[in-house]
Amino acid sequence: MNKVILMGRLTRDPDIRYSQGENGTQVARYTLAVDRRFRRQGNDSQQTADFISCVAFGKSAEFAERYFHKGIKIIVTGRIQTGSYTNRDGAKVYTTDIVVEDQEFAESKSVSDSTSGAYHAPEGSDRPDRSSQIGSDSAEGFMNIPDGIDEELPFK
């Protein structure tokens, strides 16, 4: 079984491209900084995160382009894919990527904004600005539901 689950922060905005051909598919590439669980004692200068390349296709790539930005914390489920190519100097280069099958936010927007700096969509952008959501976010990162809307909730 080839299954990977990662949680980390984007190191930069996703790189969006389109595959060639009649039915060009959108491709999003991004790198996740995934914290290591344990740190070696007495060696604080050593790297404590792994930087893992991820690639998403189609609808997943469109979602990444629209909602992901540098610093946001996400969870990715996918599979490891290895490959190789010969670079311009004639050296063989080996690659390892996570092919994204599912991706989702790992924290609320308010926590993400306070951690990575507030993101505000540029005017005319199609990225949603959710600052006008109903209710306000609590300190735990959950949205407070106003009184009197019980009948509008899809569950009890």
Secondary structure, DSSP 8 states (H G I E B T S, - for coil): ---EEEEEEESS--EEEE-SSTT--EEEEEEEEEE-S---TT-TTS--EEEEEEEEEHHHHHHHHHH--TT-EEEEEEEEEEEEEE-TTS-EEEEEEEEEEEEEESS-HHHHHHHH------TT-SS--GGG-SS-B-TTS-B---TT-GGGSS--
